[in-house]
Amino acid sequence: MSTYAEVLNAALSLPVQERTELADVLLASTDVDDDTGFEMSAAWREEIARRSAEYDRGEVQAIPWDQVREEARRKHRGNA
């Protein structure tokens, strides 16, 4: 049986698209939207499916996390 660390390391070595698909499957398997234990509404599930399909079809592009984080920091500094 694999340990958590082994599974995590194996998952992190996958290409981005495969990691994204794995994350989708893992999240769907929890049947909750976060660690609070609240179930995700059907509307949110539909929205996630719609956005994922748009991404898969190439209609939208992902923005790297570093870029999103920096933009959020800039906006926050501007409002402080």
C-alpha positions, 0 to 999 in steps of 0.5 A, a space after each residue: 500500500 502506498 503512503 500519502 507522501 508516495 501518492 502525492 509525489 507521484 501525482 505531482 510528477 504528472 503533467 498539468 492536465 493530468 494533475 487537473 483531471 486527478 484533482 477534479 476526480 478527487 474533489 468529486 469523490 469527497 462530495 463536499 466543497 471544502 473541509 467544513 463538510 458542507 455539500 456543494 450545491 448542484 448549481 456550483 457543480 454545474 458551474 464547475 463542469 461548464 468552466 471545465 468543459 470550456 477549458 478543455 475545449 480551449 475556449 479559455 486559458 488558465 492564468 498561472 497562480 503566481 500571476 493571480 496572486 500578484 494581481 490580488 496583492 496589487 489590488 489589496 495594496 491599492 485599497 488599503 
